Amino acid sequence: MAHIRLRAPTISDGPALHSLIAACPPLDVNSAYAYHLIGWHHSDTSIAAEDDEGLVGAVTAYRHPKHPQTLFVWQVAVHERGRGQGLAVRMMESLLARLPEITRLETTIGPSNRASHALFTRLADNFESQIHCEALIPAEACGLGHEAEDLVSVGPLAQRSPPRPS
């Protein structure tokens, strides 16, 4: 496994985050501007993973505005060169270790996105938590060619240990 460093994203990571997401279908690619904002406004609740070639993974997330102990995970991306190494779980565990006040995870996942469903099921197991999935946004409301989005909730999260060294 290549040496991968985990860190908070910065505003200057915007273009690299945009490129990473574009390289990770079926994730929706948002504007480059949105990814600059992740590094500016949400760096404390997001994580970037880099190797000697650049960004190899990222988790973009934010505290739910009405439920500050809930972390809404917007996107989890792992570049092809970082797959098969448990990087998504490692990024999520490291991020949650930085945020001890977080007691619940939420995300939306398309029904066919097996990798994301597997990730959140594994996180529920790792944190001795319950996982709940319910329909949230129907396909016709998501736009042409987009499948429905289910709301996936994991919690309450069990006590967490400090992050593993990067």
C-alpha positions in Angstrom: 0.0 0.0 0.0 1.4 3.4 -1.0 1.9 6.0 1.7 -1.3 8.0 1.9 -1.6 11.1 4.1 -4.9 12.3 5.5 -5.5 16.0 6.0 -8.2 18.6 5.9 -8.8 20.0 2.5 -8.0 23.6 1.7 -9.5 26.1 -0.7 -6.7 25.5 -3.2 -7.8 21.8 -3.4 -10.9 22.8 -5.3 -9.6 21.8 -8.8 -8.1 18.6 -7.6 -11.3 17.7 -5.7 -13.4 18.4 -8.8 -11.1 16.2 -10.9 -11.2 13.4 -8.3 -15.0 13.4 -8.2 -15.1 13.4 -12.0 -12.9 10.2 -12.0 -15.2 8.4 -9.6 -18.6 7.7 -11.2 -21.4 7.4 -10.3 -20.7 10.5 -8.1 -22.4 13.7 -9.3 -19.8 16.3 -10.4 -20.6 19.7 -9.1 -19.0 23.0 -10.1 -15.3 23.6 -9.3 -16.5 26.5 -7.2 -18.4 24.1 -4.9 -15.2 22.2 -4.3 -13.4 25.4 -3.4 -16.1 26.0 -0.8 -15.6 22.6 0.7 -11.9 23.5 1.4 -12.9 26.9 2.7 -16.2 26.4 4.7 -16.2 22.7 5.4 -12.5 21.7 5.9 -13.1 20.8 9.6 -15.8 18.2 8.5 -14.1 16.9 5.4 -10.9 15.0 4.6 -8.5 14.7 1.8 -6.2 11.8 1.1 -3.1 12.3 -0.9 -0.3 10.2 -2.1 2.8 11.2 -4.1 0.7 11.7 -7.2 -1.9 14.0 -5.6 -5.4 13.5 -4.2 -6.4 9.9 -4.2 -9.5 10.2 -2.0 -11.8 12.6 -0.2 -14.8 12.8 2.0 -16.9 15.9 1.8 -19.3 16.4 4.6 -20.9 19.0 6.9 -22.8 19.2 10.2 -26.5 19.0 9.6 -27.9 22.6 10.1 -30.8 21.4 12.3 -29.0 18.5 14.0 -25.4 19.6 14.8 -24.5 16.2 16.2 -25.2 14.6 12.8 -22.6 14.6 10.0 -24.1 14.7 6.6 -21.7 12.9 4.2 -22.0 14.5 0.8 -19.5 12.6 -1.2 -17.0 9.8 -0.6 -14.5 9.4 -3.5 -11.5 7.0 -3.9 -9.5 7.2 -7.1 -8.9 4.0 -9.0 -5.2 3.9 -7.8 -6.4 4.0 -4.1 -9.1 1.3 -4.3 -8.9 -2.0 -2.6 -6.9 -0.6 0.4 -9.8 0.2 2.8 -9.2 3.9 2.2 -12.9 5.0 2.4 -13.2 3.4 5.8 -9.9 4.8 6.9 -10.9 8.4 5.8 -14.3 8.1 7.6 -12.8 6.7 10.8 -10.1 9.4 10.9 -12.7 12.1 10.2 -15.0 10.9 13.0 -12.1 10.7 15.4 -11.6 14.4 14.8 -15.3 15.0 15.5 -16.1 13.4 18.9 -19.4 15.3 19.1 -20.8 13.6 16.1 -23.2 10.8 17.1 -24.9 10.1 13.8 -24.1 9.9 10.1 -26.5 10.6 7.3 -26.0 10.4 3.5 -27.9 9.8 0.4 -27.1 6.9 -1.9 -28.6 5.6 -5.1 -30.0 2.1 -4.8 -27.6 0.7 -7.3 -24.4 2.2 -5.6 -23.2 -1.1 -4.0 -19.9 0.4 -2.9 -21.5 3.2 -0.9 -24.0 0.9 0.7 -21.2 -1.5 1.7 -19.2 1.4 3.1 -22.0 2.6 5.4 -22.9 -0.9 6.4 -19.3 -1.5 7.4 -19.2 1.8 9.3 -22.4 0.8 11.2 -20.7 -2.5 12.1 -17.4 -0.8 13.1 -19.2 1.7 15.3 -21.6 -0.9 16.8 -24.5 1.2 15.3 -27.8 0.7 13.6 -28.2 1.5 9.9 -31.5 2.7 8.5 -32.4 3.2 4.8 -35.5 5.0 3.5 -36.6 6.5 0.2 -35.9 10.2 0.1 -35.8 11.7 -3.4 -37.6 10.0 -6.3 -35.7 9.6 -9.6 -38.0 12.0 -11.5 -37.0 14.7 -9.0 -33.3 14.1 -9.5 -33.1 14.9 -13.2 -32.7 13.0 -16.4 -30.7 9.8 -16.1 -30.3 10.0 -12.3 -31.7 7.3 -10.1 -33.5 7.9 -6.8 -31.6 8.8 -3.7 -32.2 6.9 -0.5 -31.5 8.5 2.9 -29.1 6.2 4.9 -28.6 6.9 8.6 -26.0 5.3 10.9 -26.2 5.8 14.6 -25.9 6.2 17.4 -22.1 5.9 17.0 -20.2 4.0 19.7 -17.2 5.5 21.5 -14.4 6.1 19.1 -10.7 5.8 19.4 -8.1 8.4 18.3 -7.3 8.4 14.5 -4.7 6.0 13.2 -1.5 7.8 12.0 -1.6 8.9 8.4 
